[in-house]
């Protein structure tokens, strides 16, 4: 049994419960235990553009909570991963650490900060996860969307390839689904500029939606709640702006993995996907349907 | 047109002192950052190289009042390719931080700051959310985290944000009108 502190951030626990639910249920299958972080706040990333030091202090307080729990930390959001990793680096800066202590916080032991998918890849491993696959999703072809802060900046992570990432593709392929090869895999979702210029953010998001459509993808696989906001919640806006129809479901990776584990569709929260993934579920054999959902 | 008569020779030193700003002098203007930038790919009004050049030249007002400074998505595509090893996204972030200090803070960030001060998170956790979580078998979460306000008071960030009503995006709108 491996145990980690689970950092939820702002968006996941109130806007992406299906991500959290599927991650928790997939973890259970893989014998991973999550400890909840009481009093964990926003990671700090939204304030980085306003004042980096404030964002580091917010992030450092959060990793301090995991440190006191004597556990390494798992995140579900890419930007939380970057922000908390950034703060971890700051802890070695004496001047910063002094301010952190002055606020009454503590960091008794070093905490490793990693994204859930990275932990699956590194700590559990592809071969081990493969043993849990009960229903190969052979009929599905999907587009992997990494999101920027899953592997960049590489100076902070030293994981995967920052130009041509591959770990999520590998993780998708073990479910039996085909992860479609395409260019611009590392393209940004546009989420960070949504609050500054919505039209620009939607234009950036549209790029991958059009790639998904041109490749006849059954779904786009996301590992970040904010990327999902761009591809799912703003999909209608992209359709309107570019006068097209996408209707591309956006699934969180643990949902896909959970389906291949043979988990009940409700255990991976399939009814919370805003672009209805009915066509995805129909292609899975035997279907993870429930009579009441038909 | 750049008129160096308006240049502020201290500007670049101010940026270098900010968190993330120390790589500024290493830039030799190759434009790899602009070529790698996903935002620039879709909107040429954003150009990280131009922002960095103008900063080095001391064109303080031009840089700080530009609405396009805020178009950086902080995706680090530039950082990965900079031949000088500059953390370009963090450098642009340092310029944003200085802009806020000088009174140029986009309204969106002010709203987020207000939420963080009151709640400690970006979304209000309603009873409805807690009930939904309970129904799904998810553990309860804290509605507010008061220690966040303590940090915001400590760094005095709220004062910076409200120093002058000088939102560049509002300025742009006014110019258009």
Interface residues (C-beta under 8 A of the other chain):
Chain A: X8 X10 X11 X13 X14 X15 X17 X20 X21 X24 X36 X38 X39 X40 X41 X42 X46 X47 X48 X49 X50 X51 X52 X53 X54 X56 X57 X58 X61 X99 X102 X103 X148 X149 X152 X153 X154 X155 X162 X163 X186 X187 X188 X190 X191 X192 X193 X195 X196 X197 X200 X203 X204 X207 X269
Chain B: X18 X19 X20 X38 X39 X42 X43 X67 X70 X71 X72 X73 X74 X75 X76 X77 X79 X80 X87 X89 X90 X93 X94 X96 X97 X100 X105 X106 X108 X109 X112 X113 X116 X120 X121 X122 X123 X125 X129 X132 X133 X136 X137 X138 X139 X141 X142 X145 X147 X148 X150 X151 X152 X154 X155 X157 X160 X161 X169
